[in-house]
Amino acid sequence: MQLTGDYHTHTVYSHGKGTVLENALQAKERGLREIAITDHGFGQMAFGLRHRRMPRLIADCKAATEQTGVRVLVGIEADLLGESGSTDLKEEDYKDFDVFLMGIHRFVRFKPFAQGMRNLFFRNWWYTKRGKNPPQALIRYNTKALINSIERYPVDAVTHLNYLSFCDAAEVAKAARDCGTYVELNSKKMHLTDDELAAVCDTGVRFIIDSDAHSPGRVGDTKRVEEQLRRVAIPRERIDNIDGRTPRFRFIEYKERNL
């Protein structure tokens, strides 16, 4: 499967292993038209983006575009902070970014901190580790947080839905469908079961496939997603970064209207 663009890649600006240029060179080698550099959000305590490094990141993306001919977008994989749906990408920082991804992650400055640590970190971790069905209260909390974020903010795509966490994926997908947010099919992490993916597809939501590359060699890798798509039939026309198509990202449109 040939991607037009890979919109979820990491670099040394968070906990990736390669540079912006190395990711862009790999994208060119694989025949991609564009990529996004989407390092972890400012609230990630262990290895997130730092404001002081943003000018250098922006300059690196511009230079990589000029050197490779691959359009290199400045993106972020923002962290979900709590039930309200808030993320660690603030509106005053929108000017610096082209792509706004959002997902549930660990080791984040949650808000409110105690509630987020209890649910988004500890309880998700606990039930994942023990391999037991999570309580419905946790599923409702995560589902509500994700939906609130999609509805409140111009999120382009939800990343690795249900990876090390639990939600009603179909309900989240309905909100994404209605707001113009993509559901990401992540080729690094097994996150949606076949049954969950089929239910998500049935909502009519649109998809993008991303590598979630943490090293340059994996940029543009779709192997894991292709394996699942052989089991779960998703119409190709609902995947907006293949077959020469590029996604219609709502974040850019929001900035054009409001900034």
ZADREN-660044 format. One line per field, with one value per residue (C-alpha): residue number from 1; chain; x, z, y. Coordinates in nm, 2 decimals, padded with zeros to 4 digits. Layout:
seq c(NUM, ...)
mol c(A, ...)
c1 c(X, ...)
c3 c(Z, ...)
c2 c(Y, ...)
//
This chain:
seq c(1, 2, 3, 4, 5, 6, 7, 8, 9, 10, 11, 12, 13, 14, 15, 16, 17, 18, 19, 20, 21, 22, 23, 24, 25, 26, 27, 28, 29, 30, 31, 32, 33, 34, 35, 36, 37, 38, 39, 40, 41, 42, 43, 44, 45, 46, 47, 48, 49, 50, 51, 52, 53, 54, 55, 56, 57, 58, 59, 60, 61, 62, 63, 64, 65, 66, 67, 68, 69, 70, 71, 72, 73, 74, 75, 76, 77, 78, 79, 80, 81, 82, 83, 84, 85, 86, 87, 88, 89, 90, 91, 92, 93, 94, 95, 96, 97, 98, 99, 100, 101, 102, 103, 104, 105, 106, 107, 108, 109, 110, 111, 112, 113, 114, 115, 116, 117, 118, 119, 120, 121, 122, 123, 124, 125, 126, 127, 128, 129, 130, 131, 132, 133, 134, 135, 136, 137, 138, 139, 140, 141, 142, 143, 144, 145, 146, 147, 148, 149, 150, 151, 152, 153, 154, 155, 156, 157, 158, 159, 160, 161, 162, 163, 164, 165, 166, 167, 168, 169, 170, 171, 172, 173, 174, 175, 176, 177, 178, 179, 180, 181, 182, 183, 184, 185, 186, 187, 188, 189, 190, 191, 192, 193, 194, 195, 196, 197, 198, 199, 200, 201, 202, 203, 204, 205, 206, 207, 208, 209, 210, 211, 212, 213, 214, 215, 216, 217, 218, 219, 220, 221, 222, 223, 224, 225, 226, 227, 228, 229, 230, 231, 232, 233, 234, 235, 236, 237, 238, 239, 240, 241, 242, 243, 244, 245, 246, 247, 248, 249, 250, 251, 252, 253, 254, 255, 256, 257, 258, 259)
mol c(A, A, A, A, A, A, A, A, A, A, A, A, A, A, A, A, A, A, A, A, A, A, A, A, A, A, A, A, A, A, A, A, A, A, A, A, A, A, A, A, A, A, A, A, A, A, A, A, A, A, A, A, A, A, A, A, A, A, A, A, A, A, A, A, A, A, A, A, A, A, A, A, A, A, A, A, A, A, A, A, A, A, A, A, A, A, A, A, A, A, A, A, A, A, A, A, A, A, A, A, A, A, A, A, A, A, A, A, A, A, A, A, A, A, A, A, A, A, A, A, A, A, A, A, A, A, A, A, A, A, A, A, A, A, A, A, A, A, A, A, A, A, A, A, A, A, A, A, A, A, A, A, A, A, A, A, A, A, A, A, A, A, A, A, A, A, A, A, A, A, A, A, A, A, A, A, A, A, A, A, A, A, A, A, A, A, A, A, A, A, A, A, A, A, A, A, A, A, A, A, A, A, A, A, A, A, A, A, A, A, A, A, A, A, A, A, A, A, A, A, A, A, A, A, A, A, A, A, A, A, A, A, A, A, A, A, A, A, A, A, A, A, A, A, A, A, A, A, A, A, A, A, A, A, A, A, A, A, A)
c1 c(00.00, 00.15, 00.11, 00.08, 00.19, 00.28, 00.14, 00.28, 00.65, 00.89, 01.24, 01.50, 01.29, 01.10, 01.19, 01.25, 01.59, 01.64, 01.65, 01.39, 01.61, 01.66, 01.28, 01.23, 01.50, 01.33, 01.00, 01.15, 01.30, 00.96, 00.79, 00.59, 00.48, 00.47, 00.53, 00.45, 00.70, 00.47, 00.67, 00.50, 00.33, 00.46, 00.29, 00.48, 00.71, 00.97, 01.04, 00.79, 00.85, 01.00, 00.90, 01.26, 01.33, 01.04, 01.24, 01.50, 01.23, 01.05, 01.38, 01.47, 01.13, 01.18, 01.53, 01.43, 01.16, 01.41, 01.67, 01.44, 01.14, 00.92, 00.68, 00.77, 00.49, 00.54, 00.31, 00.25, 00.11, -00.07, -00.15, -00.51, -00.51, -00.84, -01.22, -01.27, -01.09, -00.81, -00.47, -00.12, -00.14, -00.26, -00.41, -00.12, 00.10, -00.12, 00.08, 00.38, 00.21, 00.05, -00.08, -00.27, -00.28, -00.42, -00.40, -00.39, -00.04, 00.13, 00.36, 00.17, 00.09, -00.28, -00.55, -00.68, -00.36, -00.49, -00.79, -00.59, -00.33, -00.59, -00.78, -00.57, -00.25, -00.29, -00.63, -00.56, -00.22, -00.36, -00.62, -00.39, -00.12, -00.36, -00.54, -00.88, -01.19, -01.19, -01.49, -01.75, -01.68, -01.33, -01.45, -01.70, -01.44, -01.19, -01.47, -01.60, -01.25, -01.18, -01.51, -01.48, -01.14, -01.26, -01.56, -01.38, -01.06, -00.96, -00.80, -00.69, -00.66, -00.70, -00.39, -00.37, -00.73, -00.75, -00.37, -00.30, -00.63, -01.00, -01.29, -01.60, -01.42, -01.74, -01.87, -01.54, -01.55, -01.90, -01.78, -01.47, -01.70, -01.93, -01.64, -01.41, -01.14, -00.97, -00.93, -00.57, -00.48, -00.14, 00.11, 00.34, 00.09, -00.19, -00.46, -00.81, -00.92, -01.08, -01.42, -01.36, -01.22, -01.53, -01.75, -01.55, -01.58, -01.95, -01.98, -01.87, -01.57, -01.27, -00.92, -00.55, -00.27, 00.04, 00.37, 00.41, 00.78, 01.03, 01.32, 01.37, 01.37, 01.00, 00.87, 00.60, 00.57, 00.22, 00.28, 00.08, -00.22, -00.22, -00.23, -00.54, -00.71, -00.69, -00.92, -01.14, -01.27, -01.24, -01.33, -01.01, -01.19, -01.24, -00.86, -00.75, -00.37, -00.34, -00.39, -00.25, -00.50, -00.40, -00.62, -00.84, -00.71, -00.94, -00.66, -00.53, -00.88, -00.94, -00.63, -00.72, -01.06, -00.95, -00.59)
c3 c(00.00, -00.11, 00.13, -00.01, 00.33, 00.67, 00.93, 01.25, 01.29, 01.58, 01.60, 01.85, 01.95, 02.17, 02.19, 01.83, 01.72, 01.40, 01.28, 01.08, 00.77, 00.82, 00.84, 00.52, 00.33, 00.42, 00.31, -00.03, -00.06, -00.01, -00.26, -00.01, -00.11, 00.25, 00.61, 00.95, 01.24, 01.53, 01.85, 02.19, 02.35, 02.59, 02.89, 02.84, 03.14, 03.03, 02.66, 02.53, 02.31, 02.48, 02.38, 02.37, 02.09, 01.86, 01.65, 01.57, 01.49, 01.25, 01.08, 01.05, 00.88, 00.63, 00.55, 00.51, 00.27, 00.06, 00.06, -00.02, -00.21, 00.04, 00.22, 00.59, 00.81, 01.17, 01.38, 01.74, 01.90, 02.18, 02.51, 02.64, 02.98, 03.14, 03.11, 02.99, 02.67, 02.71, 02.56, 02.61, 02.28, 02.37, 02.13, 02.17, 02.02, 01.72, 01.50, 01.51, 01.39, 01.07, 01.21, 01.54, 01.65, 01.99, 02.19, 02.54, 02.68, 03.01, 03.23, 03.14, 03.34, 03.36, 03.45, 03.72, 03.79, 04.05, 03.85, 03.53, 03.70, 03.85, 03.52, 03.22, 03.37, 03.66, 03.59, 03.22, 03.30, 03.57, 03.36, 03.06, 03.26, 03.43, 03.11, 03.27, 03.14, 03.26, 03.45, 03.26, 03.46, 03.32, 02.96, 03.00, 03.14, 02.86, 02.59, 02.73, 02.74, 02.38, 02.25, 02.44, 02.29, 01.94, 01.98, 02.16, 01.95, 01.58, 01.62, 01.29, 01.40, 01.71, 01.74, 01.83, 01.97, 02.26, 02.28, 02.65, 02.73, 02.70, 02.54, 02.33, 02.00, 01.79, 02.00, 01.96, 01.59, 01.56, 01.72, 01.48, 01.18, 01.28, 01.35, 01.05, 01.26, 01.13, 01.31, 01.27, 01.18, 01.35, 01.20, 01.50, 01.77, 01.77, 01.92, 01.78, 01.76, 01.44, 01.59, 01.72, 01.38, 01.20, 01.44, 01.39, 01.01, 01.03, 01.17, 00.84, 00.98, 00.76, 00.82, 00.77, 00.80, 00.99, 01.07, 01.42, 01.33, 01.61, 01.38, 01.02, 00.88, 00.97, 00.80, 00.56, 00.70, 00.66, 00.71, 01.03, 00.91, 00.58, 00.77, 00.96, 00.65, 00.49, 00.78, 00.81, 00.49, 00.49, 00.16, 00.01, -00.07, 00.31, 00.37, 00.27, 00.25, -00.01, -00.39, -00.44, -00.20, 00.08, 00.39, 00.45, 00.79, 01.00, 01.20, 00.89, 00.80, 01.16, 01.15, 00.82, 00.96, 01.31, 01.32)
c2 c(00.00, 00.33, 00.62, 00.98, 01.11, 00.98, 01.21, 01.05, 01.04, 01.11, 01.25, 01.33, 01.63, 01.38, 01.01, 00.93, 00.81, 01.01, 01.37, 01.56, 01.53, 01.15, 01.11, 01.32, 01.12, 00.79, 00.94, 01.03, 00.69, 00.53, 00.77, 00.98, 01.33, 01.47, 01.38, 01.54, 01.55, 01.49, 01.47, 01.44, 01.73, 01.99, 01.82, 01.49, 01.49, 01.24, 01.33, 01.59, 01.89, 02.20, 02.55, 02.66, 02.41, 02.51, 02.76, 02.49, 02.23, 02.47, 02.56, 02.19, 02.11, 02.39, 02.29, 01.92, 02.03, 02.23, 01.95, 01.65, 01.79, 01.61, 01.86, 01.83, 01.96, 02.08, 01.86, 01.75, 01.44, 01.63, 01.46, 01.43, 01.58, 01.49, 01.44, 01.80, 01.70, 01.96, 01.89, 02.02, 02.21, 02.56, 02.81, 03.05, 02.77, 02.70, 02.94, 02.71, 02.39, 02.25, 01.91, 01.85, 01.48, 01.38, 01.06, 00.91, 00.88, 00.82, 01.04, 01.35, 01.66, 01.57, 01.83, 01.79, 01.60, 01.35, 01.25, 01.21, 01.01, 00.78, 00.72, 00.80, 00.66, 00.42, 00.25, 00.21, 00.07, -00.16, -00.32, -00.35, -00.52, -00.76, -00.85, -00.80, -00.63, -00.27, -00.13, 00.05, 00.37, 00.38, 00.32, 00.60, 00.84, 00.77, 00.79, 01.12, 01.27, 01.18, 01.30, 01.63, 01.69, 01.62, 01.84, 02.13, 02.15, 02.12, 01.78, 01.63, 01.27, 01.05, 00.84, 00.46, 00.45, 00.20, 00.14, 00.08, 00.24, 00.16, 00.34, 00.28, 00.32, 00.34, 00.63, 00.81, 00.75, 00.90, 01.22, 01.22, 01.16, 01.45, 01.69, 01.60, 01.43, 01.12, 00.79, 00.68, 00.33, 00.29, 00.06, 00.04, -00.06, -00.31, -00.10, -00.18, -00.54, -00.66, -00.63, -00.28, -00.17, -00.31, -00.12, 00.20, 00.15, 00.11, 00.47, 00.61, 00.79, 00.85, 00.71, 00.78, 00.52, 00.63, 00.46, 00.62, 00.58, 00.63, 00.56, 00.68, 00.33, 00.29, 00.61, 00.50, 00.15, 00.02, -00.36, -00.41, -00.21, -00.40, -00.73, -00.62, -00.48, -00.82, -00.93, -00.62, -00.47, -00.09, 00.08, 00.22, 00.55, 00.61, 00.61, 00.96, 00.93, 00.65, 00.63, 00.98, 01.15, 01.39, 01.44, 01.74, 01.85, 02.06, 02.22, 02.41, 02.52, 02.63, 02.85, 03.00, 03.11, 03.22, 03.32)
//
